[in-house]
Amino acid sequence: MSNHKLHVPNSLDAHMEDVVLTFGIAGVVLPASLLLAIAYAAWNPISRLHLNRVSFRLLVCSLIANLIFAATSIPTFSGPSAGCSFMAFFGLSVLMFTACMFFCTALNLQLVLVHHLNGNSMEKFYYIGSVTLVAILNITPYAAGQFGYYNSTCWFSDPRPDVQFHWLFWSQSIWILLMSTGEVVSFFIILGYMYRMHRRKVLSNHSTLSSRPPIVMYRTTILRIGLYPLLSCCLNFSGSILDIWLTKNPVPTELEWRLSFVDLCVFGLRPILYTLLATSDPGFLCAMHALRTRSKSTHSIGPTSGIDSTGPTSSVTYTSSHRMKRFSMNTSTLVHVELEQGKHSSTAMAAGEDKSRVVSYSDSDAARGTPSFVEQDPESMLSETERGAAKELNAEAKTSSGAEDIARQI
């Protein structure tokens, strides 16, 4: 079989460093550009609210880690050195930290939506647990001198395949595979819970907002957030299995060379794929839409619109997570309107008190012809339909507020 023949160097071998450099530059430029856009959106108060989500902050941390990972692949080393050992330690550390962030994203969705825990309260434990795990699993082999120059790259450098496999499996592969498995399990648990909630909603035959649980209201966003752990699972599974196979088969055959090139592409494309997926994040898209809408509104108010920006008229912009409203107010007219509203409200209150007094005659008063006044609660004058509608509106407002709070926790 040709796959078992020893590899014969070809033209691609001579340009292997160029391939690595191309992946490294693209993996630095794309995440850096996206992070700059996210930083501007987080700085601007118009779009800041759309990025206030636990999973989005975890995503930003993973993008920073992928940016660092791509930067560590650019420098080239021609032999063993302390710098190569540190690059191997640093690169593998940020690689595992990225896996931890996406595992925490999947775990956070399950804890908030299925087990009803507070995602904002759990967020600090995600960071603490990830940093602790990464430090323990990477400082140990680094202190044991297991990182260095191997097979033209900075990686586990022990020349004995069994020893190298031992360190790779117990300090990297097993943990990444476990986190990838956890991501898949959490995703299917969320899908099952979402299906049960949808079935319960259909069977209850209610269509009001108060009968819609948050997991049903935000199912599109939840499924979109779930793509991060799924992509991480695919990349981590393929990369870990390839690393294990290559470590167990160190003979430079043609098959080993081809799989080495595939493994290089998997790790080189990782920052690029994560960045492309993050550009379609629902929170980031809403933030960019809010900025574009504000920019169009600002350009529409100018000298051509007939509004004097230097006069007493001032433009006030109100924003919410669903829409933006713009209106102009004249300050002198506003003061007059507020005074008139105060007078009318005082008159209305006095009239309401007079109407709420109902004339009733007792036996003794009727004999004397003297009416007695009994005050009644104005709310009791509402009909049953009006009271029911008011209660339903209050319930819908509470449900909507609770759903928005959960949306910020996922």
N, C-alpha and C positions, 0 to 999 in steps of 0.2 A: 504494500500500500504506500502511496506517495506521502500520506500524512505522517508515516513513521520514518521517513527519510530525514536526514539531518538538513537543517536549513542552510540554503545557499544564499549568501548576501546578494541583494538586488538593489535597484535604484532607490526604492523606498527606504531602505536602511540608511542610505546616505542623507536622506531628507527627514529622518525621524525627529531630529531636534527642531526642524522647521515646523513640523506638525505640532509638537508640544508647545512651541512658542506661539503658534497661531491660536491654539486652544486657550493658552494662558492669557494672551492679550484680549481676546474676545470675552473670556471669563472675568476680566477685570473691568473692561470698558462698559459692558452692558449692565452688570450689577451696580457699578458706580453711578451711571446715568440714572438708573431707576431710583437709587437711594437719594440722589440729589432732588429728584422730583418729589419723592415722598417727604423729604425734609422741608421743602418749600410748602407742600400741602399741609404738613403738620404745623408749620410756623404761621400760616395764614388762618385767621379766625373763621373765615368763610367756609373752609374745607376741613378744618381740624376735627369737627365733630364726627365726620364720616370715618375717620381713622381710629376712633376710640373703641378698639376691639381687642380682646386678649389674643386671639389667633393672629391678628395682623401684627401685633408687637412681636409675637414669636416668629412670624414670617420675616420681619425686619432683622431680627437677630440671626436667622439662618442665612439671609442674604449677605449680611456682613461676614459671616463665617465662610460662605462660599467665595466671597471676594478675596478674603485672606488666603483661602486654599488655592485659588487660581494664581494669586501672586507668588505663592511659594513654589509653584511649578515652573516659573519662568527662569530662575537662575539655574545654570547648568554646572555640574561638577564632573571633573575628569578622574577623580580618585577619592579614596577615603580622606575625610577631614572632619574637624569638629563642626564646621558649618554645615556639612552634609548631614551629620547626625542630628543637629538641632532642627534642620529643615524637615527631616523625616518625623521627628517628634512633634513639631509644630503643625505640620500638614495633617498628620493622622489625628491630632487632637481636635482641630477645627472640623475635620471630616466627621468624627464621632459626635461633636457638639451639634452639627447640623442634623444628624440622625436623631439626636435627643430632642431637638426643637420640634421636628415634625411628629415624633412620637407623642410629645406633650400636646401638640395641636389636636391629634386624634383623641387622646385621653381626655382633654379638656371638654371636647364636644360631648363625649359620653357622660362625664361627671355632671355637666351643667344640664343637659337635656334629659338624660335618663334618670340620674340619681339626684337631680335638683340641688346640687352644691353650688356655691358661689364661686364663679370663675375668677373674679378679681381677687378674692381672698386666697385662692389656690395658686395664683400666678407666681408669687415669690418662691413657692416651693418647687415650681418647675425649674426656675433658674438655679436655685441652690442645689437641687438634686442633680441637674445636668452637669454643672461645674464640678461637683464632688466626684461624680462617676468618671467624668473625663480625666480629671486629675489623677485619680487612683489608677486607672487602667493604662495611662500613658507615662506617668512618672516612673512606675515600676520597671517597665522594660528599658526606659531611657537610662535609669540609674544602673541597670544591669549591663549596659553597653550593647544592647541588641539592635540599636538603630545605627545605620551607616550606609556606605556605598555598596550596592549589590546590583549586578546585571544592568549597568549603565544608569541606575537610578538610585535615589536616596530612599531606603526602605529598611525592612528587617534584613540584617546583614550577616547573620550566622551562616557559615558555609555548609553546615550539616542540615540536610532537609528536614529531618525529624525534629530537631531543636527549633528550627525556624517555624515549622508548622505549629509546634506547641505554643510558641509565643504569639503567633498570628491568630491562632484559633481562640485562645483563652483571654487575650487582651483586646481583640478587635472583632473577629468574625462572629463569635457566638452571641455577643451582646447586640451587634447590629442586626443579626438574624432574628433575635428575640424581639427587638423593638419593631422590626418590620412585620413580624407575625402579630404583635400587639396592635399595630396600626390597622391591619386587615380585620382582626377580630372586633376592634372598636367600631370600625366603619360598618360592618354587617350588623352589629348590635344596634347602632343608630338607625340603620335602614329598617330593621325589624320593629323597633319601637315606633318609628315614623309610620310604618304600615298599620300598626295596631291603632295609633291615634287617628289615622285617616279613616279606618274602618269604624271606629267608635263615633266619629263625627258623622259619617254617612248613615249609620244605624240610628243615631239620635235624631236625624232628620231636622237639624237646626242649621240655619244659614247665617245667623247673626254673628257679629264679631266676638261676642262674649263666649260663644261656644267653640271658638277656634283656638286650640292650644298653640303656643309659640312655635313648636316644632313643625306644625302644619303651616303657620303663617310665613315662616322663614325657611321653608323647605328648599327653595332654590338656592339661597345663600348657604345653607348648611351643606347641601350636596356639592356646591362649588368649593367650599372650604375643604371638604373631604378629598378633593383631588390632590392637595399637597401631600398628605400621607400616602396616597396611592402611588403617586410618582416616586416618592421617596422609597416606598417598598420595592417597586420595580428596579430602581437603580441600585439599592442596597443589596437586594437578593442577587442580582446578576453580578455585581462587583465582588461580593463576598464569595460566591461560588467559584467565580473565575480565579480569585486569589488563592483559594484553597486548592483548586486543581493545579494551578501553576506551581504552587509550592510543593505539592506531592509529585510533580512530574518536571523536575528541573532540566531534563535532557533537551537541548535546543533542537527539537524536530520542527518540521514544517508546520504541523498542527500547533505546537507550542508557540511558535512565532505568530501565527494567525490569531490565536486566542490572546496573546499578549497585546497585539494591536487592537483587538476588540476591547480588552480591558482598559487600554489607554484611552480609547474613545469614550467608554462609559464614564470614566472619571473626568476626562477633559470636557465632555458635554454637560456634566452635572450643573455647574454654575449657570451655563447658558439656558438650559431647559427650565431651571427654577426661576430665572429672571423672566423668561417669556411667559411662564404660567402666572407669575405674580403681576404682570402688567394687566391681566384680565381679572384681577381680584375685584369683587363687588364694591368693597369700601374704597379702593383706589379709584375705580371708575366713577363712583359718585362724587368723590372729592374733585376729580378733574372736571366733571360736569358742572359742579358748583362754581369752580373757578372760571370756566368758560361763560357760564350764565352771568356771573358778576361782571366779567369783562365786557360782554355785549351790552349789559345794562348801563355800565359806565360810559361806553362810547355813544350810547343813544341819548345821553343827557349832555348836551354841550351847546355851543353857540348856535348850531343849526336847528336845535329843537325849540328855540324861542324862549328858553328859560335863562334868566340872569342869575349866574352862579354867585355873583357878588352881592346880591340884594338880600333882603331878610328871609327869602325862601331858602330852606335847607332841605336836602334829600336825605331821607332816613331809610335804611335797608334792614329788613327783618328777614332772617333765614330760619329755616327749620330743616329737618331731615327729609321732608317731602317736597317742599316748594319754597320759592322766594317771592316776597311781596315788596313792591317799591311804591312809595307815594310821597308827595310833597305837601308841606304844611307851611302856612304863613304864620309867623310867630305872633304877630299882633292879633290876627284873627283867632288864633288858638286860645289866647288868654281870654278873649271875649266869649268864645264858645264855652270854655270851662266855667266862667262865671254864670252864664245863662243856664248851663246844665246844673249847676249847684242850686240856683233858684228853683228851677223846675223840679229837681229831685226833692227839695224841701217841701214844695207845694204838694207833690205827689204823695209824700210820706204822710202829710197831715190829712190829705183826702182819704188815704188808705185807712188811717186810724178811725176817721169818722164812719167810713163804710163798714168797718169791722164791728161797730157797735150795733147790735141788733136789739130792737125794742121788744121787750117781753113784759107781760102784765101778770102779776100775781093776783091772787084772789083779793087780798087786802088793798093792793094798789088799784086794782080794777074798780073796787068799791069807791076809792077816793078819786079815781080818774087820773092817778099820777103814774106815768110810765117809769120803769126801772130799766137801766141800760146794763147789758151783760156783754163783756168783751169775748170775742171768739178768735181762735187761732186762724190767721189768714190761710194757712196750709189746708185747714179743714174745708175751706170753701172750694178747693180744687176737686174736680171730678175724679172718679176712679181711673179713668183712661189717662188723664194728665199725670196723676201720681205714678201710674205704672210706666208711662213713657219716661218720666224723670228718673225713676229707679233704673230703668234699662240704660239710659244714657250714662248714669253714674257707673253702672257695672261695666259698660263698654269702655269708659274712660279709664277705669282702674285696670281692666284687662289690657288695654293698649299700652298704658304706662308700664305694667309689668312685663309685657312682651318686649318693649324697647329696652328695658333694663336687662333682660335675658340676652337680647341681641348684642349688647355691649360686653357680655361675659363670654360669649362663644368665640 
